[in-house]
C-alpha cells in the first residue's frame, strides 16, 4: 500500500499523543513530585494530536463526502475512527485549556489526564482495528497489528515524557516510569520481530497455485474496476519491496526505534538531558519509519492476479501427462480409426 504523508502523520501522531497522555497520567499516580510537569505534557499531546487531525483532512479522496463519514458506525471501523478521534482531540483541548484559563490546581490536570488517557486508548484501538480487520491485507489481518500499532505509540509517547522530565531537572529522570519505558522497549523489540515473521509468511502464502490466502467467507465485489483507473495504479496495491531494500529498511527501523534509544536511556555517555532528548527524537523518527514499512511492505491478496508475482513451481500440477487422460486420448484415437 502506498504510504502517503497524511496517512503516516495520522497514525503515528495519534499513537504518540496517546502514549504521551498515558505517561502523563502515570506521573500523577507514580511520581507525585513531578506533577508540575502535567500541563506541559498535556499541551504537547494536544498539539501532536491536532497536527494528526489536520493531516487527516488531506488524506480524504473526496473532502466534500466527509460529512457522511459517521453514517456507518454500525459496520465501518473508519466511521468509528472518525468518531473516537473526533471526541478525543476536542476533549483533550478542553482538559488542557479550561484549567489553564481558570488557574486551577494541578489536581485537575491529573484528573483530565486520566480521562484523556481512556479516550486516547479507545481511539488508538479503533484506528488499529481499521487495518487489522481487512481480510485482503494478509499482513495486517491479525491481532498483532493492534498490539504493534498501540505499543509503538505508547512507548514513543512515554519517551517524550521522560525527555521532558530530564530536560526540566537537568539529569536522569529515574523512577518507575523509566523502568516501564525500558521494559516497554524490550517488549517492542519482540513485537516487531513477530510482526516481521508474520509479514514474511504472508508474502509466501499468496500464490496462484495456492490462492489468495483469505479465510473462507462470502465476499462481494465493491468496484468492478470500470469506474476508476486500473486497479494496479491504486494505493491498495504497491510494488513489493526488493529483498535488499527491505533488509536495509528493517535494520534502520530496529536501530532508530529500539536499539539506539535503549542504549541512550541506559548508558551514561554525556549530559542526561541531551541523551534523553536524543533518544525520544530518534524513537519518534523510528516510529515514522516503522509505519512506512507497515504500509509499504503489506501483502494484498490481489497480487496473485498481477504479472510481477514471484514465479514458483506449482505444488498441485506438473508437466507430466495424466495417465487417465492419455488412456482416454488413446481410446478416442482408436474409435476414430475404427470409424474410418
Long-range contacts (C-beta under 8 A, 24 or more apart in sequence): 1-137, 1-235, 1-236, 1-237, 1-238, 1-295, 1-296, 1-298, 1-300, 2-235, 2-238, 2-295, 2-296, 3-291, 3-292, 3-294, 3-295, 3-296, 4-59, 4-235, 5-55, 5-58, 6-55, 6-56, 6-57, 6-58, 6-59, 7-59, 7-295, 8-288, 8-291, 8-292, 8-295, 9-51, 9-52, 9-55, 10-52, 10-53, 10-55, 10-56, 10-59, 10-127, 11-52, 11-127, 11-149, 11-291, 12-52, 12-152, 12-153, 12-284, 12-287, 12-288, 12-291, 13-48, 13-49, 13-51, 13-52, 13-55, 14-49, 14-52, 14-85, 14-123, 14-124, 14-127, 14-153, 15-124, 15-127, 15-149, 15-150, 15-152, 15-153, 15-154, 15-156, 15-157, 15-287, 16-48, 16-153, 16-156, 16-157, 16-160, 16-284, 16-287, 17-45, 17-46, 17-48, 17-49, 17-52, 17-92, 17-120, 17-153, 17-157, 18-45, 18-117, 18-120, 18-121, 18-123, 18-124, 18-150, 18-153, 18-154, 18-157, 19-153, 19-154, 19-155, 19-156, 19-157, 19-158, 19-160, 20-44, 20-45, 20-48, 20-157, 20-158, 20-160, 20-161, 21-45, 21-92, 21-113, 21-116, 21-117, 21-120, 21-157, 22-117, 22-120, 22-121, 22-154, 22-157, 22-158, 23-154, 23-157, 23-158, 23-160, 23-161, 23-162, 23-177, 24-113, 24-161, 25-110, 25-113, 25-114, 25-116, 25-117, 26-176, 26-177, 26-180, 27-113, 27-161, 27-177, 28-109, 28-110, 28-113, 28-114, 30-175, 30-176, 30-177, 31-175, 31-176, 31-177, 34-165, 34-175, 35-106, 35-109, 35-110, 36-106, 37-161, 37-164, 37-165, 37-168, 38-106, 38-109, 38-110, 38-113, 39-96, 39-99, 39-100, 39-106, 39-109, 40-164, 41-113, 41-161, 41-164, 42-92, 42-95, 42-96, 42-109, 42-112, 42-113, 42-116, 43-96, 44-160, 44-164, 45-92, 45-116, 45-120, 45-157, 46-89, 46-92, 46-93, 46-96, 49-88, 49-89, 49-92, 50-89, 50-93, 53-85, 53-89, 56-85, 77-126, 77-129, 77-130, 77-133, 78-130, 80-126, 80-129, 80-130, 81-123, 81-126, 81-127, 81-130, 84-119, 84-122, 84-123, 84-126, 84-127, 85-123, 85-126, 85-127, 87-119, 87-123, 88-116, 88-119, 88-120, 88-122, 88-123, 91-115, 91-116, 91-119, 92-116, 92-119, 92-120, 121-150, 124-149, 124-150, 124-153, 125-150, 135-214, 135-215, 135-217, 135-219, 135-301, 136-212, 136-214, 136-236, 136-300, 136-301, 136-302, 137-298, 137-299, 137-300, 137-301, 138-202, 138-205, 138-206, 138-212, 138-213, 138-214, 138-299, 138-300, 138-301, 139-198, 139-199, 139-202, 139-203, 139-297, 139-298, 139-299, 140-298, 142-198, 144-191, 144-194, 144-195, 144-198, 145-195, 147-191, 148-191, 148-192, 148-195, 148-294, 149-294, 151-184, 151-187, 151-188, 151-191, 152-188, 152-257, 152-287, 152-290, 152-291, 153-287, 154-184, 155-181, 155-184, 155-185, 155-188, 155-283, 156-280, 156-283, 156-284, 156-286, 156-287, 158-184, 159-261, 159-265, 159-276, 159-279, 159-280, 159-283, 159-284, 160-280, 160-284, 162-265, 162-276, 162-280, 163-273, 163-276, 163-277, 163-279, 163-280, 163-281, 165-276, 166-272, 166-273, 166-275, 166-276, 166-277, 167-273, 167-276, 167-277, 170-271, 170-272, 170-273, 171-272, 171-273, 172-268, 172-272, 173-272, 173-276, 178-265, 181-265, 182-262, 182-265, 182-266, 185-258, 185-261, 185-262, 185-265, 186-262, 188-257, 188-258, 189-254, 189-258, 192-253, 192-254, 192-257, 192-258, 192-290, 196-250, 199-297, 199-298, 199-299, 202-298, 202-299, 203-240, 203-299, 205-299, 206-299, 206-301, 206-303, 206-304, 207-304, 207-309, 207-310, 207-312, 208-304, 208-309, 208-314, 209-312, 209-314, 209-315, 209-316, 209-317, 210-315, 211-304, 212-301, 212-302, 212-304, 213-301, 214-301, 231-302, 232-306, 236-300, 236-302, 237-300, 237-302, 237-303, 237-306, 238-295, 238-296, 238-298, 239-308, 240-299, 240-303, 240-308, 241-296, 241-297, 246-297, 249-289, 249-292, 249-293, 249-297, 250-293, 252-289, 253-286, 253-289, 253-290, 253-293, 255-286, 256-282, 256-283, 256-285, 256-286, 256-289, 257-283, 257-286, 257-287, 257-289, 257-290, 258-286, 261-286
